[in-house]
Amino acid sequence: MSTNRQAASASIWRAPVLFAILAALFVLEGTVRNGMFSGSWNTSLAILNMGLISAITALGVNMQWGYAGLFNVGVVGFLALGGLAPVLISTQPVEGAWEAGGPRLLIALAAAVGTLALAAQVRKRLPKWRGLAVTAVLIGGFIIYRWLFDPAATAIEANNPARHGNIGGLGLPVLLSWAVGGVFAAAAAWAVGKVALGLRSDYLAIATLGIGEIIVAVLKNEDWLARGVKNVTTIPRPVPFEIQLQRNPEFLELANSWGMAASTASGIWVKLCYMLLFLVVLLSIILLAELALKSPWGRMMRAIRDNETAAEAMGKDVTARHLQVFILGSAVIGIAGAMMITLDGLMAPVGYNPLRYTFLIWVMVIVGGSGNNWGAVLGAVLIWFLWIKAEIWGPELIALLTSPMPDGNLKAHLLASAAHMRFIAMGLVLLLVLRFAPRGLVPEK
């Protein structure tokens, strides 16, 4: 009895202690300047802001894996779809783009949706020659779609290609685009889930891996959508620009009272504003996720995760529930993707690296503790901090370890390879956690 009480007490204090240690790391990063820490609050807050976005992404993956056991290997694709939303919603309209091919583009997209709907109805209602009829509908619809789409896309891309060459946005508030990013990702999740869910789990992994790469490839190659590899740099911000603050007499007076240069103070102020916005979104999602997890719906999802056969025997529609949680998790990932593009102020499709935006997110969830929302947040912020700092700590560690070695090819090779230490560090962290805390740092109760 005493041992059980001690174990319960230790588990209660584990999360607060770990979060306190994590907060101390950020304080050290902002105040201490030596070989390990930068001593800059600008750097500390920049790492924290990206860590908060990573935490929201990890929450989305945790909903899918921790609640329902769904293995999503295409996180990068849903992030990219979310990142498309600020470009289409919040950037200013491009003069002449809509007139060049906008209406025909919408007709082409409507034709594509109509083709899929017609094929579904033919498959459902036609008793004979079903496969041949569906194939004919799809081929005919594809020909019509390309006949409408190709000239429209070419005309849009030819409209001032040096500066624009894309359809442009609607000029709406950028905060609205965060919600739209979630809708974009949820729509893609619905399409993938309707095809892959209900089959074996490895089919879902293959489908999400494929759709993730397809989405990134489309963003890179369809210039009319978001300028492709030429990038979009005019994305609005929900916070003031640093240069605006530096020209504000009241802010300059505030910076002087802090004893800081205007450039330093403006950077800190902007990052604090971003941090508050991200915290509002993060805490809102955690609140909704915790309420859902402790509701009958949450208990049902965990029952399905633990034993699908028993849940089906109890009359639960496993496939429908899987589709539901897959859409919800992907929507959260899409919101994080829109927030990340807003923070960067840049839409660069070539930057969507699966190693960074899929593998690292999974490491965050596993290290933090799958099935536990607070564990996913802790793992995300901690792993992101280590990911950033490993790029600095790695070369210094290699230089220290190789200092007794004589100069030569081996020493030069080790020093040149120090940049890859962050990958080794993430692997070591993952192995250590799996060995000593296999359910994560803050495991599910």
Secondary structure, DSSP 8 states (H G I E B T S, - for coil): -HHHHHHHHHHHHHHHHHHHHHHHHHHHHHH-BSSS-B--HHHHHHHHHHHHHHHHHHHHHHIIIIIH------HHHHHHHHHHHHHHHTS-B-TTHHHHHHHHHHHHHHHHHHHHHHHHHHHHH--SSHHHHHHHHHHHHHHHHHHHHHHHHHHHHTSSTTT--S-B-----HHHHHHHHHHHHHHHHHHHHHHHTTS-HHHHHHHHHHHHHHHHHHHHH-HHHH-GGG-B-----SS--HHHHHT-HHHHHHHHHHT--HHHHHHHHHHHHHHHHHHHHHHHHHHHHHHHHTSHHHHHHHHHHH-HHHHHHTT--HHHHHHHHHHHHHHHHHHHHHHHHHHHT-B-GGG--HIIIIIHHHHHHHHH-TT-HHHHHHHHHHHHHHHHHHHHHHHHHHHHHHTTS-SSHHHHHHHHGGGGHHHHHHHHHHHHHHHH-TT-SS---
